[in-house]
Amino acid sequence: MAERSWSFSNVFQSMFRGAEQITEDTWDDLETALISADFGPEITDAILGELRAQVDRHRVTEVKELRRMLRESIEERLAAFDPTLHLSERPAVILVVGVNGVGKTTTIGKFARYLKTFDKKIVVGAADTFRAAAVEQLATWADRAGVDIVRPQQQGQDPASVAFQTVERAKNDDFDIAIIDTAGRLQTKGGLMDELSKVRRVVEKQSPIAEVLLVLDATTGQNGLAQAEAFIEHAGVTGLVLTKLDGSAKGGFVLSVQQKTGLPIKLVGQGEGIGDLTGFTPHVFAQQLIG
């Protein structure tokens, strides 16, 4: 993950600026900073309890040492989840799921571009056939990324058949990776999950599914997670992609979403450009978050 300035780091940088010695005010300020950064009350309490115990045990008195301990605590918690993308199958088939509006289709284009930097041959499949604009949007991003695309052969084509054709194309033409877009909304939630299950079944008849990535909008925080719970419950999600992280003051959401879902963050989107999606590195993130 590229070194860059994160907007949400400001809350901690301002908190640690000033007093050099740890006082009760320091703990109050740290609690406020953690809550405002969307760590959530449970994780905030756990981190504060852990840090207080360490400070007492090691007789730490300096704020700069507390800052280092906080950074290490967050990094350790983030690193408890493995961010590795499992793409050893050939072709490696990736389903991308999530509610409409989180940046799912644009994420696929950015993801394809990211994978191309590793000399991978990629095809994307436009299986979100319920939203006509999604097909054209994906085609635009595929063109920007310089990758092939499988489109529906007619309007309203069954999404599972588009997914089937995408995997078939990947196998026949020796593609390394097939990334398949899926619907984010239907008339009923149950219908959407049934459709995703059908896509999975059809794909798995041809090839194992390497990853099911759930796209979340970091700016929506806990609300976005609530909207996505049905995907986590029914879609066999293996990892998370956080978009719009650059515009969020909610850096703690990165940790809380992993702990609440039990799923690793595998990719983060940091801007609007096609090169602004990268792998997730706990060490770099903790450094940028706490400073």
VEXDREN-2710 file (C-alpha; in Angstrom, 1 decimal):
% VEXDREN-2710
k/r/px/py/pz
1/MET/0.0/0.0/0.0
2/ALA/1.4/3.3/-1.0
3/GLU/2.6/5.7/1.6
4/ARG/0.2/8.7/1.7
5/SER/-1.5/11.1/4.1
6/TRP/-4.8/9.8/5.4
7/SER/-7.5/12.3/6.5
8/PHE/-8.4/10.2/9.5
9/SER/-4.9/10.3/11.0
10/ASN/-5.4/13.9/12.0
11/VAL/-7.6/13.0/15.0
12/PHE/-4.6/11.1/16.6
13/GLN/-1.9/13.5/15.5
14/SER/-3.8/16.4/17.2
15/MET/-4.4/14.2/20.3
16/PHE/-0.8/13.3/20.7
17/ARG/0.4/16.9/20.0
18/GLY/1.1/18.8/23.2
19/ALA/1.6/17.3/26.6
20/GLU/4.7/15.0/27.0
21/GLN/3.6/13.2/30.2
22/ILE/0.7/10.8/30.5
23/THR/-2.1/12.1/32.7
24/GLU/-5.8/11.2/33.2
25/ASP/-6.5/13.8/30.5
26/THR/-4.4/11.8/28.1
27/TRP/-6.6/8.7/28.6
28/ASP/-9.8/10.8/28.2
29/ASP/-8.5/12.3/25.0
30/LEU/-7.4/8.9/23.7
31/GLU/-10.9/7.4/24.4
32/THR/-12.5/10.3/22.6
33/ALA/-10.2/9.9/19.6
34/LEU/-10.8/6.1/19.3
35/ILE/-14.6/6.6/19.5
36/SER/-14.6/9.5/17.0
37/ALA/-12.5/7.4/14.6
38/ASP/-15.3/4.7/14.7
39/PHE/-13.4/2.0/16.6
40/GLY/-16.7/1.3/18.4
41/PRO/-17.1/1.1/22.2
42/GLU/-16.1/-2.6/22.6
43/ILE/-12.8/-2.3/20.8
44/THR/-12.1/1.1/22.4
45/ASP/-12.5/-0.3/25.9
46/ALA/-10.3/-3.3/25.0
47/ILE/-7.5/-1.2/23.6
48/LEU/-7.7/1.3/26.6
49/GLY/-7.6/-1.6/29.1
50/GLU/-4.7/-3.2/27.3
51/LEU/-2.7/0.0/27.1
52/ARG/-3.4/1.0/30.8
53/ALA/-2.1/-2.4/31.9
54/GLN/1.1/-2.1/29.8
55/VAL/1.7/1.5/31.0
56/ASP/1.4/0.3/34.6
57/ARG/3.5/-2.8/34.1
58/HIS/6.4/-1.1/32.3
59/ARG/6.0/2.2/34.3
60/VAL/5.6/4.2/31.1
61/THR/5.2/8.0/31.6
62/GLU/5.8/9.5/28.2
63/VAL/3.0/10.2/25.7
64/LYS/5.3/9.3/22.8
65/GLU/5.7/5.8/24.2
66/LEU/2.0/5.5/24.6
67/ARG/1.6/6.5/21.0
68/ARG/4.0/3.7/19.9
69/MET/2.2/1.2/22.1
70/LEU/-1.2/2.2/20.5
71/ARG/0.2/1.8/17.0
72/GLU/1.6/-1.6/17.8
73/SER/-1.7/-2.7/19.4
74/ILE/-3.7/-1.7/16.4
75/GLU/-1.2/-3.3/14.0
76/GLU/-1.3/-6.6/16.0
77/ARG/-5.1/-6.6/15.9
78/LEU/-5.2/-5.9/12.2
79/ALA/-2.6/-8.5/11.4
80/ALA/-4.7/-11.2/13.1
81/PHE/-6.5/-11.5/9.8
82/ASP/-4.7/-12.7/6.6
83/PRO/-5.0/-10.1/3.8
84/THR/-3.6/-12.5/1.2
85/LEU/-5.5/-12.9/-2.1
86/HIS/-5.8/-16.6/-2.9
87/LEU/-5.4/-16.7/-6.7
88/SER/-3.4/-19.9/-7.3
89/GLU/-6.2/-21.6/-9.4
90/ARG/-6.1/-21.2/-13.1
91/PRO/-8.2/-19.5/-13.9
92/ALA/-8.7/-17.9/-10.5
93/VAL/-12.4/-17.0/-10.4
94/ILE/-13.4/-14.0/-8.2
95/LEU/-17.0/-13.0/-7.5
96/VAL/-17.5/-9.4/-6.5
97/VAL/-20.6/-8.7/-4.4
98/GLY/-22.1/-5.7/-2.5
99/VAL/-25.1/-3.3/-2.4
100/ASN/-25.5/-0.9/-5.2
101/GLY/-23.7/2.5/-4.7
102/VAL/-20.6/1.2/-2.8
103/GLY/-18.4/1.4/-5.9
104/LYS/-18.5/-2.3/-6.8
105/THR/-18.3/-1.9/-10.6
106/THR/-15.5/0.7/-10.5
107/THR/-13.7/-1.4/-8.0
108/ILE/-13.6/-4.3/-10.5
109/GLY/-11.9/-2.1/-13.1
110/LYS/-9.4/-0.9/-10.5
111/PHE/-8.8/-4.4/-9.3
112/ALA/-8.2/-5.6/-12.8
113/ARG/-5.6/-2.9/-13.3
114/TYR/-3.9/-3.7/-10.0
115/LEU/-3.7/-7.4/-11.0
116/LYS/-2.2/-6.5/-14.4
117/THR/0.8/-5.0/-12.6
118/PHE/1.6/-8.5/-11.7
119/ASP/1.5/-9.6/-15.4
120/LYS/-1.8/-11.4/-15.1
121/LYS/-4.1/-12.0/-18.0
122/ILE/-7.6/-11.0/-16.9
123/VAL/-11.2/-11.1/-18.2
124/VAL/-14.1/-9.5/-16.4
125/GLY/-17.7/-10.6/-16.6
126/ALA/-20.7/-8.2/-16.6
127/ALA/-23.2/-10.4/-14.7
128/ASP/-25.0/-7.5/-13.1
129/THR/-27.6/-7.7/-15.9
130/PHE/-30.4/-6.3/-13.8
131/ARG/-28.9/-2.8/-14.2
132/ALA/-28.2/-2.0/-17.8
133/ALA/-25.9/0.9/-16.9
134/ALA/-23.7/-1.5/-14.9
135/VAL/-22.7/-3.4/-18.1
136/GLU/-21.7/-0.2/-19.9
137/GLN/-19.9/1.1/-16.8
138/LEU/-17.9/-2.1/-16.4
139/ALA/-17.0/-2.0/-20.1
140/THR/-15.7/1.5/-19.7
141/TRP/-13.5/0.5/-16.7
142/ALA/-12.4/-2.7/-18.5
143/ASP/-11.2/-0.6/-21.4
144/ARG/-9.3/1.8/-19.0
145/ALA/-7.7/-1.2/-17.3
146/GLY/-6.8/-2.8/-20.7
147/VAL/-8.6/-6.1/-19.9
148/ASP/-11.1/-8.2/-21.8
149/ILE/-14.8/-8.3/-21.0
150/VAL/-17.7/-10.8/-21.5
151/ARG/-21.0/-8.9/-21.9
152/PRO/-24.5/-10.3/-21.9
153/GLN/-25.5/-11.5/-25.3
154/GLN/-28.9/-9.9/-24.9
155/GLN/-30.6/-7.4/-22.6
156/GLY/-31.7/-9.0/-19.3
157/GLN/-29.7/-12.2/-19.9
158/ASP/-29.6/-14.5/-16.9
159/PRO/-26.7/-13.4/-14.7
160/ALA/-25.6/-17.0/-14.1
161/SER/-25.3/-17.7/-17.8
162/VAL/-23.0/-14.6/-18.2
163/ALA/-20.9/-15.9/-15.3
164/PHE/-20.7/-19.3/-17.0
165/GLN/-19.6/-17.7/-20.3
166/THR/-17.0/-15.6/-18.5
167/VAL/-15.4/-18.7/-16.9
168/GLU/-15.7/-20.6/-20.1
169/ARG/-13.9/-17.8/-21.9
170/ALA/-11.2/-17.7/-19.2
171/LYS/-10.6/-21.4/-19.5
172/ASN/-10.6/-21.6/-23.3
173/ASP/-8.3/-18.6/-23.8
174/ASP/-5.9/-19.2/-21.0
175/PHE/-6.7/-16.3/-18.8
176/ASP/-5.2/-16.2/-15.3
177/ILE/-8.1/-14.5/-13.6
178/ALA/-11.8/-14.0/-14.2
179/ILE/-13.5/-11.3/-12.2
180/ILE/-17.3/-11.4/-12.2
181/ASP/-19.6/-8.5/-11.3
182/THR/-22.8/-9.4/-9.6
183/ALA/-26.2/-7.7/-8.9
184/GLY/-26.4/-5.5/-5.8
185/ARG/-30.1/-5.2/-5.6
186/LEU/-33.2/-6.9/-6.8
187/GLN/-36.9/-6.5/-5.9
188/THR/-36.4/-8.7/-2.8
189/LYS/-33.4/-9.5/-0.7
190/GLY/-34.2/-13.2/-0.8
191/GLY/-34.3/-13.1/-4.6
192/LEU/-30.9/-11.5/-4.7
193/MET/-29.3/-14.1/-2.5
194/ASP/-31.0/-16.9/-4.5
195/GLU/-29.5/-15.3/-7.6
196/LEU/-26.0/-15.2/-6.1
197/SER/-26.3/-18.8/-5.0
198/LYS/-27.3/-19.8/-8.6
199/VAL/-24.2/-17.9/-10.0
200/ARG/-22.0/-19.8/-7.5
201/ARG/-23.4/-23.1/-8.5
202/VAL/-23.0/-22.5/-12.2
203/VAL/-19.5/-21.2/-11.8
204/GLU/-18.4/-24.1/-9.6
205/LYS/-19.5/-26.7/-12.2
206/GLN/-16.6/-25.4/-14.3
207/SER/-14.0/-24.1/-11.8
208/PRO/-13.5/-23.5/-8.0
209/ILE/-14.3/-20.0/-6.8
210/ALA/-11.0/-18.5/-5.5
211/GLU/-12.4/-15.5/-3.7
212/VAL/-15.8/-13.8/-3.0
213/LEU/-15.0/-10.2/-2.3
214/LEU/-17.6/-7.9/-0.5
215/VAL/-17.2/-4.2/-1.4
216/LEU/-18.0/-1.8/1.5
217/ASP/-18.1/2.0/1.4
218/ALA/-15.8/3.1/4.2
219/THR/-17.6/6.5/4.5
220/THR/-20.8/4.8/5.6
221/GLY/-19.1/3.0/8.5
222/GLN/-21.3/0.7/10.6
223/ASN/-24.4/1.5/8.6
224/GLY/-22.8/0.1/5.5
225/LEU/-21.9/-3.0/7.3
226/ALA/-25.5/-3.5/8.4
227/GLN/-26.6/-3.2/4.8
228/ALA/-24.2/-5.9/3.7
229/GLU/-25.0/-8.5/6.4
230/ALA/-27.1/-10.6/4.0
231/PHE/-24.1/-10.9/1.7
232/ILE/-21.9/-12.1/4.5
233/GLU/-24.5/-14.5/5.7
234/HIS/-25.4/-16.0/2.3
235/ALA/-22.8/-15.3/-0.3
236/GLY/-19.8/-17.2/1.0
237/VAL/-17.7/-14.0/1.4
238/THR/-13.9/-14.6/1.8
239/GLY/-12.6/-11.0/2.1
240/LEU/-13.5/-7.4/2.2
241/VAL/-12.7/-4.4/-0.1
242/LEU/-13.0/-1.0/1.4
243/THR/-13.7/1.9/-1.0
244/LYS/-13.5/5.7/-0.4
245/LEU/-11.1/5.2/2.5
246/ASP/-9.4/8.5/1.6
247/GLY/-12.4/10.6/2.3
248/SER/-13.3/8.9/5.6
249/ALA/-12.6/10.2/9.1
250/LYS/-13.5/6.7/10.3
251/GLY/-10.2/4.9/10.3
252/GLY/-11.2/2.7/13.2
253/PHE/-13.9/1.1/11.0
254/VAL/-11.0/-0.8/9.3
255/LEU/-10.4/-2.7/12.5
256/SER/-13.9/-2.9/13.7
257/VAL/-15.2/-4.3/10.4
258/GLN/-12.7/-7.1/10.5
259/GLN/-13.5/-8.1/14.1
260/LYS/-17.3/-7.9/13.6
261/THR/-17.3/-10.0/10.4
262/GLY/-14.4/-12.3/11.1
263/LEU/-13.3/-11.5/7.5
264/PRO/-10.0/-10.0/6.4
265/ILE/-9.7/-6.7/4.4
266/LYS/-7.9/-7.7/1.2
267/LEU/-8.0/-4.5/-0.8
268/VAL/-8.5/-0.7/-0.1
269/GLY/-9.6/2.0/-2.5
270/GLN/-8.0/5.4/-1.8
271/GLY/-9.2/7.6/-4.5
272/GLU/-11.0/8.0/-7.8
273/GLY/-8.2/7.0/-10.2
274/ILE/-7.8/3.6/-11.8
275/GLY/-4.5/3.1/-9.9
276/ASP/-6.1/3.9/-6.5
277/LEU/-6.9/0.4/-5.4
278/THR/-4.1/-1.6/-3.6
279/GLY/-3.5/-4.5/-1.3
280/PHE/-4.0/-4.0/2.4
281/THR/-0.9/-3.9/4.7
282/PRO/-1.6/-3.7/8.4
283/HIS/1.8/-2.3/9.3
284/VAL/1.5/0.6/6.9
285/PHE/-2.1/1.3/7.8
286/ALA/-1.4/1.5/11.5
287/GLN/1.6/3.8/10.9
288/GLN/-0.5/6.1/8.8
289/LEU/-3.5/6.0/11.2
290/ILE/-1.6/6.8/14.4
291/GLY/1.5/8.5/12.9
END
